[in-house]
Amino acid sequence: MTSDGVGFEALAQPGIRGLRAYDPGHDLVAWRRRVGPGLIELGSNENPWGPSAAARDAVLDCLHSLHRYPDPLGGDLKRALAAKLGVEVPQLLLGNGSHELLMQVGQVFAGAGDEIVASEFGFAVYALAAQAAGATLVRAPALPRSHAMPRGHDLDALADAITPRTRVVYLANPNNPTGTWFAIDALAAFLARVPDTVIVVVDEAYAEFVDDGATALSLLPSHPNLVVTRTFSKAHALAGLRVGYAVAHPGWVAVMERVRESFNVNLVGLAAAEAALADDAHMRWALARNAEERAKLSEALSSRGWFVHPSMTNFLLVEFGADTPMFEAGLLERGLVLRPMGGYGLPQCLRITVGDRDENRRLLAALDEMR
Ligand SMILES: *Cc1c(COP(=O)(O)O)cnc(C)c1O
């Protein structure tokens, strides 16, 4: 019996015992209370330019229907996504953020005795999904720091890690926290090495930021075991509303639908996502701002002698070396929140969301005070 008097830990399923919940970095609510509106939040890869005005209007239009349940099928949003992505509606699964879907893939397709493969420095949710499912996480080594994609996914190593027990492989393209990416023909070569009974999840949370629009979606027709996940949280700037989706074979979607909570995506989120999706001009504008600010910030940090990982996202992974805890603490004191990387085994790095011009300038000024 533990200190809770009942011993809930021992009552939990094996995978849940010892599981540590997703670490969102700092306690932002406490920091907002402490610092007030001047707090600069560059820790969660949110979009500083905000969503489309059409999405805000769509939110306001919902206010008269808040007593109603949302469409359990999310039909309007799915039809808009299908048209936009060139896929069929039955290929789409909506999630309360893509985080929910990433977790459910593990629970639906893996269990005790099974293996789930992900890369070293891959997004933290994959390890959680494996553990929560009671499966064994197998980590493939990442590419070396000296590679053109430092600490990025090594697709050969990932393929080598697959065994007859493997049920799911999680890849992120581009990856968080490294910012690195891989080419779609490299993914095709990887998929050719994977048995079609292994679900390959390609997490495209940052797909909109990819310069040439390369996406794993083009490989779906030839690979029924491929699942592509996306989100409205990053480029679409709707992190607060929790809308994500997966695109896959209709048969995969049908199985996943069995465990989906019927109203998992709320009324406001559905409406805002649909409006955001239709606003191409706003998206182009936000992507151009991000690319410009990212290039400037990356250049400014490198010129100060810090190693900046290449990035096709809205964040930069930066190596500050042995001084990392000093910079982290000093930035917090000055009201700037970045994401510490100790949990990823990169205590010498910080992950920095690309802010707006003023935020980035204040970040550099604060770093210069401490150098
Ligand atoms: C942010 C992020 C997600 C999760 O986004 P949701 O807000 O849950 O849709 C998924 N994968 C990666 C790699 C991310 O960075």
The ligand as a MOL file (V3000), in Angstrom:
LIG
                    3D

  0  0  0     0  0            999 V3000
M  V30 BEGIN CTAB
M  V30 COUNTS 15 15 0 0 0
M  V30 BEGIN ATOM
M  V30 1 C 3.0080 20.0620 -31.4840 0
M  V30 2 C 3.2410 18.6860 -31.9960 0
M  V30 3 C 2.2080 17.7270 -32.0310 0
M  V30 4 C 0.9350 17.8530 -31.2830 0
M  V30 5 O 0.0960 18.7870 -31.6960 0
M  V30 6 P -1.4140 18.8560 -31.1870 0
M  V30 7 O -1.5110 20.2070 -30.6190 0
M  V30 8 O -1.6930 17.7740 -30.1940 0
M  V30 9 O -2.1790 18.6550 -32.4430 0
M  V30 10 C 2.4540 16.5160 -32.6180 0
M  V30 11 N 3.6630 16.2220 -33.1180 0
M  V30 12 C 4.6720 17.0850 -33.0880 0
M  V30 13 C 5.9800 16.6860 -33.6600 0
M  V30 14 C 4.4930 18.3430 -32.5020 0
M  V30 15 O 5.5250 19.1780 -32.4070 0
M  V30 END ATOM
M  V30 BEGIN BOND
M  V30 1 1 1 2
M  V30 2 1 2 3
M  V30 3 2 2 14
M  V30 4 1 3 4
M  V30 5 2 3 10
M  V30 6 1 4 5
M  V30 7 1 5 6
M  V30 8 2 6 7
M  V30 9 1 6 8
M  V30 10 1 6 9
M  V30 11 1 10 11
M  V30 12 2 11 12
M  V30 13 1 12 13
M  V30 14 1 12 14
M  V30 15 1 14 15
M  V30 END BOND
M  V30 END CTAB
M  END
